[in-house]
Amino acid sequence: MHNHHLIRANLSIFYLYFSNNMDFIYFLLLLSAIFIVYAALRKTHEPFAAIPPWATHLDDNGVITLPNVFSENDTKPLKALVYNQVESKSLRLGAINNRSRRLDMIVPLNALTKSILAKAWRSIKDGISKYDQNPYVIECSSFVNMPYSDPQTWHSDVLPEDMPPGTKLFSIAILLEDTDESMGPLEVIPKSHIREIHAHQRECNPKLEHICGYFHDDVKYTSCVGSLGSMIVWDATVQHRSGANRSGKVRSMFYFSILCGTSVIPNGITHSIEKRYRNKPLRINQFL
Ligand SMILES: O=C(O)CCC(=O)C(=O)O
């Protein structure tokens, strides 16, 4: 007997059994009720959409580069704003400025940067919301690396033990020009936020701080290169550094940091944001 004959026979028996009484109606009602309860339960147990692959990569490696998030229309005025800070009377420098020709220039939160933060957040929200649906913005700044700037020593912005369970701090940077390896891009030791890798952890003589990076290349790292408008997201506990800029070009990034699962600013972070937002941090959804 073919399968469709079997199905037909079963349906006929089913019909004969139910057709003469109300049981069939009750049966249908019961089925619908079960379906409605099942659908409701599924909904309440699935608060977030499926985790996108880039977010799994970020969790596993501590860093992800997302290409082409911003267009030149976005990055052009942003780069002008960053560069204008050099002349601005309100220039405030973050803590990561040193003689190795690198600037951490705080960037004002204005209409432009707010719209950039909104666009950035929209593009990563589905992967980050599991940590916090409305994180605090605790940094809004820029890194500008001059031609021939030295590499930094490997470091994390925050030690993993300084991040209480259930909390996360991510930095999000936007490349303001096409960036290749010769320009000393951000370099990251993958998985160093979850696993201790001792090779790079030799202490640096402070007198040599600005050149120590040249001696610490004996570990596998990822260079966060990409075209203008690419976005890099990294976990603040991952080991990273600014690479050696051996090109004759300036490398610049706008960046901001979001704190998830707490409002308590962790030790170590430079908190590079306009002073007025330091004690009263803003939440990112207000920019949407
Ligand atoms: O220059 C860079 O690309 C990143 C530098 C950085 O993240 C840091 O100094 O903590």
The ligand as a Gaussian input file, in Angstrom:
#p B3LYP/6-31G(d) Opt

LIG

0 1
 O       45.080000      53.288000      18.527000
 C       44.249000      52.407000      18.542000
 O       43.837000      51.884000      17.519000
 C       43.666000      51.893000      19.802000
 C       44.377000      52.333000      21.024000
 C       43.680000      51.828000      22.223000
 O       42.703000      51.154000      22.154000
 C       44.171000      52.141000      23.543000
 O       45.113000      52.905000      23.640000
 O       43.623000      51.624000      24.519000

